[in-house]
Amino acid sequence: MVERDEVVRHGTATGGQVSISLPGFELGRPATSHAIALVDDDRQEFVTGTGDFARWAAEEVAGLELDLTYKFAGGRLLAGSAPAQGAPDQQHTAVVWIGGRWSLYAFHPNAAPATVIDLLAMLELEEGRHGLTLHPAQDGLGWEAPAQLTKVVPGLGLLDVAPMHPHVRSQIPRWAGTPARGGEVYVDRSNPHQTVYTIANRSSATRLLPDQATTRPSLQRGLGRLKVACTEGTPASDRANGRPGR
């Protein structure tokens, strides 16, 4: 029996696209994309996903009640904050935007909701077929690096995909890895609790973190068949002149 080689595409927060091919595995689950915006000396992470993702992340993961509601950029904007556990002088804040198909989540460990909303207002939000794109709309805001993508593949584990920009390339070993369909495979066993596999090619570096239920045959199949390609969107910001990446 010939297994179908389906290609799944996901858009990233900074306008890139990730194409994933992995015959023999189910690729239908959604993905999230995360990017760090730079404004002066402040760093703010934004995470995009499907319509129900952002609220789930704020309420179930961050444990915050979203008690403020606004209309924003053609969707709903929800916000909430609470004193940090063990540090009552710090304020944890989550801001969520929900559009027609996609959503955005922003968490800040010590800021008022208005501060995070002001940062969000410096972006234009564009819903597309494959994801939500965040376009810098004002001078002074740019991206630290092209957005990364995270996706769970049942029977294999967690994929963390990064476009092959200079910082990512510097983390790839200089020696040749094990050849595979999707590039060269490197194995990192420095953490005794989690072996990490990296598949690197000219456009991407994909880290695979197998889950506890992953069998050795499935892992070997996945490493041998996984093929990932990235196209970059908005480049990292030009900090020298203070203008956002375009």
Secondary structure as UniProt FT lines:
FT   STRAND          7..11
FT   TURN            13..14
FT   STRAND          17..21
FT   TURN            23..24
FT   STRAND          31..39
FT   TURN            40..41
FT   STRAND          42..50
FT   TURN            51..52
FT   HELIX           53..56
FT   HELIX           57..61
FT   STRAND          68..72
FT   TURN            73..74
FT   STRAND          75..84
FT   TURN            85..86
FT   STRAND          87..98
FT   STRAND          102..108
FT   HELIX           113..120
FT   TURN            121..122
FT   STRAND          123..127
FT   STRAND          132..136
FT   TURN            139..140
FT   STRAND          141..143
FT   STRAND          148..153
FT   TURN            154..156
FT   STRAND          157..163
FT   HELIX           166..170
FT   STRAND          178..180
FT   TURN            181..182
FT   STRAND          183..188
FT   TURN            192..193
FT   STRAND          196..200
FT   STRAND          204..210
FT   TURN            212..213
FT   HELIX           216..225
FT   STRAND          227..231
FT   TURN            239..242
//
